[in-house]
Amino acid sequence: MLETSCNLNHLKLKESERACAYYDFLALPAPPSLSTVRRYRDLRLTALRTDPESFGSTYAREVDFSEKEWRDRLNQNHRATFIARLRARDKKGCGGSGDEDIPWVATVSVIAGRTLPEGATPAVVDRRTAYVFVGMWVNPEHRRKGIARRLLEAGWAWITEDAGKATEDGDALHGVVALLTVAAGNEAAEKLYKEFGFERVCAEKEGGVVWMRQRLR
């Protein structure tokens, strides 16, 4: 399991929590445990309910998913899902807690384009060497903390590893790119991703989204 952590000095939390709070960034295991499936489901549904304009799916659609459907989403080959969580450390009077009590505050998934159907990525991009970031969401109370950047970095690390063993004969892929979409007109999001190194590829009028791309360094 991939795990990184970053200490934060300016969390907008109660003072009692603030002194012992930090974020962990984790790759969810595959196959996932029942607890992982349920916690991911709750995080995803919260995201769809909180920022419906940011997703191609809807809360009304996914709230009726079965447990098997949620499990299958997390248990796919050539797909990785990452979460950020807030943990209280048991130091200097701060109460420790088990994993079940640690809030999950952000998520993103990465999918290998070669597993997607034709037309799922822009025509100007070879989907066989592309990876798509989907479902990026950060809880509003935890934004502007660098969480999205850390999730993208975790995703890129996974892409680099997966691309290194992607072909049938075990050879590494070449010309690898990462893709993501933002809602058309969401200039703030587009600006944010440009700061991360993404560039605009094209816009889809029908879907109302802008595709952005970043090349593997």
Secondary structure, DSSP 4 states (H G I P E B T S, - for coil): --EEEEE-S---S-HHHHTTEEEEEEEPPSSPPHHHHHHHHHHHHHHHHH-GGG-SS-HHHHTT--HHHHHHHHS-TTEEEEEEEEEE---TTPPP--GGGSPEEEEEEEEEGGGSPTTSS-TTS-GGGEEEEEEEEE-GGG-SSSHHHHHHHHHHHHHHHHHTT-STTSPPPSS-EEEEEEETT-HHHHHHHHHTT-EEEEEETTTTEEEEEEE--
